[in-house]
Amino acid sequence: MNQKNVSIVILAAGKGSRMKSTTPKVLHSICGKPMLYHIVKEAKKISDDVTIVIAYQKERVKETMESLFANLNYIEQDAENFPGTGGALKSYIPKHDEVLVLNGDMPLVTAKSMERFFACKSDIVMSVFDLENPDGYGRVVIENGEVCYIVEQKDASEKELMVSTVNAGVYAFKKEILLTYVPRLSNDNAQKEYYLTDIIKLAKADGHSISALLVDEEHFKGVNSKKDLAEAEEIMCKRIRDYWMQQGVKMELPATIYIDSDVLFEGECTVEQGCKIVGTSIIKNSHIKAHSVVESSEVIDSDIGPLAHIRPSSKLEKTHIGNFVEVKKSSLYGVKAGHLSYLGDAEIDEGTNIGAGTITCNYDGINKYKTKIGKNVFIGSDSQLIAPVTIEDDVMVAAGTTVPSGTIKSGVLAISRAKLRTIEGFFNKFFEKAKKKS
């Protein structure tokens, strides 16, 4: 998608009190990224002049976005003296002659849906919905096919409240319209705020052309509560799943699968029901079985699960990970770990088998330590490997063994068990004694 000679400004100054959170509304996460990220990502596809208006927790918002994008512009709104959407643009000067004004709480907007505004040639293009229940929205009054004005719900008369055409909150302006009318905005209203919507009435009175663009709620849905956030994430996640299925990923019961926006698939992959794949995970030619979790890890030519957990910074290649196996910050190549194991801070090489119940004891209460296991090693069930420990190639570790810190040399059997004792007649004595007490 080619960039156009358009400027885009995103209003992200609000607190978002209905979110009931100390986190700024625009930084709440959707599919692994702040909702503002998704808007900026799409805006940058069509514009080289993207500006974010900030106020509430401005340093936090700016720092977050600077960590994700370069070449963004920032404006600080004087929210105390110039509150409201109109006040947000008091000091804004766009680079290009066409300007799109977006809200920072519309994470589902796409570059394609933005481009529709620039296909219209009016001085102002405003987005509208037709809703059965318009409660909570500003009403758009249209007469004879022309937009006359917009009125906020709290300022609307009873007649105006009957209007079902509502303001979707996104506008395209000619640059001169903004430069002319923003300075003329007044806060003479119930909330004592400067409304961007008042430009419509002022421009209409001066004879400027104003078009209403009917948009769908999916792309222009605002997020004002945790419920809205969950609904938006559900839509975003469906888009992500649909995209990857179109690229050839097989998904079983896809509606039950959660995938973050940064996840990548390559080759022929299968993801079964109930899986969660998040962060910067890369899945190549692999099978992620039911109810498994993969976090910011690489899975290559491998199968995972069911009910496995691959924690961040792991790389698995040509490896089988089975039920209830947890892998954390580990590199496994050609390994089999069938069930009930924890492998943390480990490097394990080709041909090695990890028995059920094996754990790497990587933490001493203060520091984390590495476990290194070579090729063709057999780790018996219920073994504990106390890091830092190195097990060289071609080693057998007997079931139930605790391997202390140090090095196990190639070719040996490592075994540590207490000698089995049996006590004759103990069973009957024990339960007879128990019966007498009862």
Phi, psi and omega in degrees: 000126185276143175289147181245168177277066180227150174254145179232129177240133184245122182276108185228034187266346188284158179281322183073054187298333181289347175286342180053057184208153175278350177279133176305141186306318186289350179260000175295142191275140171228118181051045171089358181223152176302145182302328178297327178303314184297324179291313181297319180304316180287321181298321183289346176290335184238357184218142173261008182226083181250125183239139176246127176268124185235157174203289182295126183046049187301322180296319181293317179295313181296315181299318179297314183288327177293333177285345184252332185220149169256164172062042170255150175258149180229139174233133176266122178282135172277080188291338180287317182266333182226070179287162175098171183293327176290321178296333180297334185256013183303322183248016183273127175234109183285157179281321187253169184281342176247135187228130175251129179254117180247161174259143182286359179249027178241071188288351184265359179293145180238161178301320180297319179289330175292321185298334180300329182294328184273354174284338176277145185252015180284164176294326177226134172238124181239144181274142179222152169247154163250113186240142174294320178240096185275010184304132178097348183255153169289141183267141178256117180267117182240131178230130179054039177078001181249139174288124180265307180193170176239140177232132177292149184303319183290344178253002187278147174280173179299321179295318181292328178293342178282348181289133181261351176275123187236160181281123178275351169090007178241138185223148167245128181237148162290146184304317184293333177296311179298313183295332181279315193260336178301316178296342182267358181293145180241155175256029180277076181206178186298328184262357182056041179243160177265112185265130173296331181297336180293342177299327181301312181295317181295315181292324178298318180296332180267007173086015179283150181280135183226121180251148173255126179253116180285122182239162179269149185291333182301315184280335186243025180290128177273147179251111183239355182210170177296329176295313177300321180299314180296320180294319179295319180295324178298318178294315180298317181296323177296319177299317181296314179298315181300318180300312184289328175295323176294335177274359174110002177283130177272128178234130177263126186049064188302331181297343180265000186258133178250127180226129178286164184290337182267358181289140178238141173242143175223145178073205183264113185234152174232134175236121181272177187298148172076010182277155176229118181236117192227172177069212183265042182290145175235124181244119181237123174045049187227164181239115178258112188273171194309135171062031175263158180236131175235124182239117173041054182221165175255132176233114188234125177050044187224167171233140188233128172094194007289163174059042175254161181227111177257107185274171191304152174066033174254151175226120182241126180225131180050045189234145173250121176242122186258203186299135171056038173254131178246128179238131182224124174048050185227155178243118182236127178233117178065041186250150171241124174225094194285327185189148166056052180225156172237122180236100183241138179053049186236152169238119185231131189258179191300141175082003182273140177244130179254116182287161181300139176083006179283138175225145168267120181272086192265357188229126180259012182099344179234310186236158173261144182228158185268147169244128178240124181236130184278204184274149172055041178263139176247114178259114181292161182301150174059041177259149177239126181250109188270107183284153001284131182214143176236128175245115185285180183298154169058050178244144169247129175250119184292151178304140177078013184271139169258115181265115182284169177304143180136206184234132173257118186287156182300142171089359187262166165258125176257125183214133174218106179219148169286144179295136181291130174245144173236140181243113183297138174073006185296321184303307183293320179299318183297312185282333173295319177296320179296321181294320180297322179293327181280000000 
